[in-house]
Amino acid sequence: MFPRLFQIGNFGVPTYGVLVALGVLVGLWISVRNSAKQGIKPENAWDFGIAIVLAGIIGAKVLYIIVDWHTYAQHPREIFSLATLQAGGVFSGGLIAAFVVAAWFLRKHQMPALSTCDAFAPGLAMGHAIGRLGCFAAGCCYGKPTHHFWGVTFTNPLASQLVGTPLNEALEPTQLFESAVELSIFFLLMWMFKRKKFDGQILGAYLFLYGIARFFLEFLRDDPGRGSVFGGAISGTQLIAIGLVLAGGLIWYLRPAPRVAMAAAR
């Protein structure tokens, strides 16, 4: 596709980076607006959002390197190469790192944890939907060869050079599939947010829905790291996806009792 948006001399602007940055800004804007509706100060919401974005970027890169460690172990200098910096990273790694930093930040600043995460969950889905378009432009996170009419063929040599994208072969457009799923989750979460009944409802729904979607989308992926757990049965990302589903279900299972019912019990 278009790994570089434009290039002037030796300076090039990666399309992936631009779209990820756009996704971050849009996601943060949505999250801060939702936070205000939850009674959270906008300045606290902005600081929280920036902290988890930085954690997410670092976590995604770290898991990307771990997943393809057999390559990086042989060529350690590649960890700091332009190709690695421009690669998409692994979203699950970013999500885990973001949650760790979020827990620390919320505790330190005494912000309502579940309520804040509810406000940020839809923005996370929208930001991810836009970011996956960047993956598509870069050619990373590519799918398996396919004969379906929706198959996409990458022809830009830069995509192959930077992230190893197979060229001149129809592939499953896994990046577009995931972007569409995340966009659908965003609209559903925003609908739920306006009708929220308990703290943690939106966060739990996001973890559950994204975990299920990512687990099955992984079967269509063909970039490095697929089928690396339990003797090749599933990928590490699928194992994390199962954890997300369980976490989301647990949040809903342990949800606070409805206020009406609590009042009646008294």
N, C-alpha and C positions, 0 to 999 in steps of 0.2 A: 504494500500500500504506500504510505507516505511516512517513513521513519523520521524524516527531517522536514519540518514545516518550511524552512528556507535556510539557505546557506550563503554567507558572504565571506569569500576567501576561505580561511581555515576555521571560521566561526560558524557553527551550525546550531539551529534551535530544534531540538527533538519534538516531534508532534506529541509523543507520549507525555513528556514533561509539561507541555502547555495544557493538555487536556486534564491531566491529573491536578495541576494547579487550579484549573477552572473548577474541577469537581470539588476540591477542598474549599474554595471560596464559596461556592453555591451551597455546599453542605453545611458550612459554618454559619452562613447567613440564615438558612432554614432553622438550624439548631438554636441560634441565639433568639430568633423570633419565638420559637416554641418554648424556650426557657423563660422568657418574659411572661408568657401565659401561665407558667408554673410558679410564678412569684420569685424567680431567680434573677439577681441583678445581671444586666447585660455585660458589665465589665468582668464579672466572675465567669460568665458563660464564655466570653471570648478567650480569657486566659486558659480556662479548662480545655476549650476546643483546640487552641494552639498547642497545648502540652500533649494532647492525645494524638494530634496529627503528626507531630515530630516523632513520637513513640511509634506510631503506625508505620511511618516511612522506614525507620531504622529496623523495626521488627520484621517488616516484609522483606527487606534486603537480607537480613541475617538468615531467615528461614530459606530464602532463595538459594543462598550459598550452601546451607546445610543439605538441602535436597539434592543439589548437584555437587556434593562434596568430593566425589570421586574425580571429578574434573579439576576442581580447585586445589585438591591435595597435590595433584601432579604439576599444576601451574599456579602456585600461590599468588604470583604477581597479578593474575587475572582478577583477583578480588577487588583490586583498586583500579581496574581498567575502565576505559570509557564504555566498553560493551556491558560490563556489569552495572555501572552507574545508570546506563540508559535502559537496562532491562526492567521489566515490570515488577519484579518481586513477587512474593507469595502473600496474597491477601490475608490468609489465615494467621500467618506469623505477625502481620501488622495488627490484626484484631486482638490477638492474645497480648501483645506488648501494650496496645492501647488500653486494654482492660486493667493491666497491672498498674500503669501510670495513673489511670483514672481512679482506681481504688486509693492510691497514695494521695492524689490531689484532693479528692473529695473528703478524705479523712483530715488532711492538713487544714483545709479551709472550711471544714464543718458545713459542707453543702449536702442537701438531701440526696443520697446516692441514687435510689431507684427513680425518684422524680426527675433528677438531672439526666439520667441515662434514657429515660422515656423521651425526654425532649430532644436528645441527640440521635436516637435510633433512626428516625426518618431521614435526617440529614445525612447520616452515614450511608443509607441505602442509595440516596440520590447521588452523593459524591462517588460512590463505587460504580454506579451505572455510567456516569460520565467518564470515570477513569478507565473502565473497560473498553471504551471507544478508543482511548489512547493505546491500549494493548493491541487492539485491532490494527491501528495505524502503524504501530511498530512491528507487528508480526509476531510478537511474543504470545505465550499462553495458547499456542495454536492447537488445533484439533487433529484427529486421525484422518487419513485419506478416506474419501467418500465418493460415491457415485450419485448421491442425491442431487436434485436440481439446485439446492441451496448451497452447494459446495463453493468455496471461494479459492481462487488461485493467486498466490503471491508471486510476483515477478521481480520485485526490487532487490537487487544483489545486496544492498545495504542491510536488509532485514535478515538475510542469511548470514552475513558477516557479523552482525551485532548479536543476534540471539539464536542463530542456527535454524531459522525458518526454512522448511522445505519449499523449493521454488518450482513453478510450472507443474503443480499437482493440486488437484481439487482437495480441499481440506474442510472438515467440519468447522463452521464459524463459531467456535465455542465462546469467543469474546463477545460476539453479538448476542448469543443465547443468554449469557450471564448478565449482560447489560439490560436486556429486556426483562429478565427475571427480577433484577434489582429495581428497575423502574416500576414494575408491577407491585413489588413489595412496598415501595415508597408510597404509592397511592393508597394501598390498603392500610398502612400504618398511619398515614395522615387522617384517613377516615376514622380509624380506631382512636386516634389521639383526641379528636373532638368529642368522642363518646366514652372516654376513659373512665373506668369504674374503680381501679385500684392501682397503686404505684407498682411499677414493674410490669404492667400489662403490655406496654408497647415494646419494651426491651425483650421480654420473654418471647413475644410473637416474632420479633426480628430474628433472634437467635434460632428459634425453632424452624422458621420458614427458610432462612438462608442456609441453615445446616442441611436441611433436606435437599434443597436445590443444588447446593455445591457437591453433596455426596454423589448424586446421579450425574451431574455435569462432568465430574472427574472421569467417568467411564469414556467420555468422548475426547478427553485431552490426550495429546501425544508428545508433549514437551518433556524434558528430563524430569525424573522423579516419580513417574506414575508406577503403581504396583510395587512399592518398595517396603511394604509391611506385611507380616504374616506370610512370608514365603512368596510375596508377589500378589497376594489376593487383593489387597487394596493399597491405596497410597497413604502417605502420612497425612496429607490434607484431608482425606476421607475419614481418617481416625479423629482428626480435630473436628470435622463436621459432625460426627456422631456425638462428640462431647458438647458441641453447641446445641444440638437438638435436646440432649439430656438436660443441659443447663436451662434452656428456655422452658422445657416442660416442668422442671423443678420450681422455677420462679412462679409459674402459674399454679402449680399444686400447692405451694406454700403461701399463696396470695392472702392478704389480710381479709378477714371476714367483712361482708358488707356492713356499712355503718348502721343501716336500718335494723339488721339482724342483731348487731351488738347492742343497740339501744333497747330492743325488745327483750334481750336476755337479761338486761339489768333490771 
